[in-house]
Amino acid sequence: MRLKLAFAALFLTAALPACSQVGPAATQGGLPLVVGAGYSNFYTDWSGRESGATLWIDWNVYKVPRILHGIGLEVQGRDLSFSRTGDNPKLRMDVASGGAIYRYNRYRNLHPYAKFLLGFGSIDFTNPPSPYYTHDTRTVLSPGGGVEYRVFRNIWVRGDYEYQFWNDWYHHHDLNPQGFTIGAVYDFRHMHEQ
């Protein structure tokens, strides 16, 4: 009797994997990262417009309530030091920031998003009245938004608008640069999608 019971238990445990689900109910391919680079053109609120390079990395948060799907963190660096149109020949603005980003992922090939970043800004300038005061740094708040459009599998094009607040700048005046960035994005999240 024990031998029959042992064989029955052996056959039952061998048959259990046959009852398992064939395919997963949902998959999330790749890493939860998005990496991008772009070209920025900003009105400096000081002396004309400047252009430069922008780099960013987004980390997307999973395992959150459904209402929060699409939320993530963005880290961004921008160097505005090319194509100066104003009368300040040494004007250069650099910002490194990070914060929250929310993508509306309801559409397969189009993701509108909004972001709010907090960062550190550095500015170089000429200052004839005070030639030794030619550099300053500030905390920078940067709300913005834009849209990402898929062009091929995990490659997207991104159009971004950002408005910056450099508080208490010069004689208690806020500096408010604003501008657009156009760039390319590599999305590691969708590596296995066709």
ZIPECOR-V603520 format. One record per backbone hydrogen bond with DSSP energy under -1.0 kcal/mol. NH is the residue of the N-H (numbers start at 1). CO is the residue of the C=O. E is the energy in kcal/mol with one decimal. If there is no record, write none. Layout:
((NH,CO,E) (NH,CO,E))
This chain:
((5,1,-2.3) (6,2,-2.3) (7,3,-2.2) (8,4,-2.3) (9,5,-2.1) (10,6,-2.2) (11,7,-2.6) (12,8,-2.1) (13,9,-2.3) (14,10,-1.8) (15,11,-1.7) (16,12,-1.1) (19,16,-1.7) (20,17,-1.3) (34,58,-2.2) (35,186,-2.4) (36,56,-2.6) (37,184,-1.9) (38,54,-2.8) (39,182,-2.7) (40,52,-3.2) (41,180,-2.6) (42,50,-3.0) (43,178,-3.1) (44,48,-2.6) (50,42,-2.4) (51,82,-2.8) (52,40,-1.9) (54,38,-2.2) (55,77,-2.6) (56,36,-2.2) (57,75,-2.4) (58,34,-3.1) (59,73,-2.9) (60,32,-2.8) (61,71,-2.1) (68,65,-2.2) (69,66,-1.5) (71,68,-2.0) (72,101,-2.5) (73,59,-2.9) (74,99,-2.7) (75,57,-2.5) (76,97,-3.0) (77,55,-2.7) (78,95,-2.6) (79,53,-2.5) (80,93,-3.3) (81,51,-1.1) (82,51,-3.0) (85,49,-2.0) (91,88,-1.7) (92,124,-1.9) (93,80,-2.1) (94,122,-2.8) (95,78,-2.3) (96,120,-2.2) (97,76,-2.8) (98,118,-2.1) (99,74,-2.1) (100,116,-1.5) (101,72,-2.1) (102,114,-3.0) (103,70,-2.8) (104,112,-2.9) (105,103,-1.0) (111,148,-2.9) (113,146,-2.4) (114,102,-1.9) (115,144,-2.5) (116,100,-2.4) (117,142,-2.2) (118,98,-2.7) (119,140,-2.8) (120,96,-2.9) (121,138,-3.5) (122,94,-3.0) (123,136,-2.7) (124,92,-2.4) (125,134,-2.2) (130,127,-1.1) (133,130,-2.0) (136,123,-2.1) (138,121,-2.2) (140,119,-2.2) (141,165,-1.6) (142,117,-2.8) (144,115,-2.2) (145,161,-2.1) (146,113,-2.1) (147,159,-2.1) (148,111,-1.7) (149,157,-2.8) (150,109,-2.2) (151,155,-2.5) (152,155,-1.9) (155,152,-3.2) (156,185,-2.6) (157,149,-2.8) (158,183,-2.9) (159,147,-2.5) (160,181,-2.8) (161,145,-3.1) (162,179,-2.3) (163,143,-2.4) (164,177,-3.1) (165,141,-2.4) (166,175,-3.0) (169,173,-1.8) (175,166,-2.4) (178,43,-1.9) (179,162,-2.2) (180,41,-2.0) (181,160,-2.4) (182,39,-2.2) (183,158,-2.4) (184,37,-2.3) (185,156,-2.8) (186,35,-3.2) (187,154,-3.0) (188,33,-1.9) (193,190,-1.1))
